[in-house]
Amino acid sequence: MTQTYAHQKELHEARIDIKILEKLFANVITEGTNCSPFESDKNVQSYHIDMI
């Protein structure tokens, strides 16, 4: 199946939205648990992997 430019753009925007939400979630973890940004990013990654 050939993807159109519009479809590719839609997928790209969805990936950007996911990254923004992941970063917001990581910031909430950092502030709420007083951990480092590195640790909160790893928590978000492990959560994302568990959801797949």
N, C-alpha and C positions, 0 to 999 in steps of 0.2 A: 504494500500500500504506500503510495506516495504521499508524503506529508506536505501540506501547503504552508506557505509562509505564515498565514494567520494561525494555523494550528501550532506551528513551532513557537510563535510568539506567545500564544496562550500557555503552552507548557513552560516556557521560560519564565513568564510572570508568576506561574504557580510555584515554581522552584524558589523564586525570589521571596514570595510570600511566606513559604515554609521557613526559609532562612531567617527572615525577620522575626517570625514567631519564636523560633528556637533561641534567637539572641535575647528577645524579651524575657523568655522563660529562664534563661541562664542568668540574666540580671536580677530577676526576682529571687532565684536561689542564692546568688551571691549576697544580696542585701539581707535576705531573711535568715540565712544560716551563718553569715559572717565568714564565708569561706573564700578562697581565691577564685578569680575568674577561670583559671585553668580547671579547678575542681568542678565548678558549676558547668563548664562546657562538657566535661567528661560525663557528668550526671545526665545532661541532656542527650548526649550521644548514646549512652547506655539505655536511656528511656526510649529513644527513637528506635533502636535496634530491637528492643523488647516488643515494641508495637508492630513491627513488621511481621 
